[in-house]
Amino acid sequence: WARRGAVRFDLAVAPSIDLSELSRAELEALVVRLLGEVPDLQRQVAELREEVARLKGVSPRPQLKPSGMERATAPQGARDCKRRGAASRCRK
C-alpha cells in the first residue's frame, strides 16, 4: 500500500558483522573507515536541517559573531587603577 506523497528510503543496511571474528588490523581499518564517514554525515545532517527549516518557512540560524571576551580580558599587570577602591590593589 502506497500513500500519496509518501517517500520511501532504501537504506542499505550492512549485514551484521561478528566483531569477535575480526583481527585487530581489520578492526582498526573498520574504525578508520567509519571515523572518515562521520564528518560527511554531520555535514549532510546540517544541510538537511537547513533545508527542512527553509521549507517550513523558519528563519535560518543567525550567524553569530565572536563575543569579544578574549579581547576584554586584561593581563594581571594591566588593572584599571581608576576605579573606586582600586588604589589599594594597584600599589606597588
C-alpha positions, 0 to 999 in steps of 0.5 A: 500500500502506497500513500500519496506523497509518501517517500520511501528510503532504501537504506542499505543496511550492512549485514551484521558483522561478528566483531569477535571474528575480526583481527585487530588490523581489520578492526582498526581499518573498520574504525578508520573507515567509519571515523572518515564517514562521520564528518560527511554525515554531520555535514549532510545532517546540517544541510538537511536541517537547513533545508527542512527549516527553509521549507517550513518557512523558519528563519535560518540560524543567525550567524553569530559573531565572536563575543569579544571576551578574549579581547576584554580580558586584561593581563594581571599587570594591566588593572584599571587603577581608576576605579573606586577602591582600586588604589589599594590593589594597584600599589606597588 
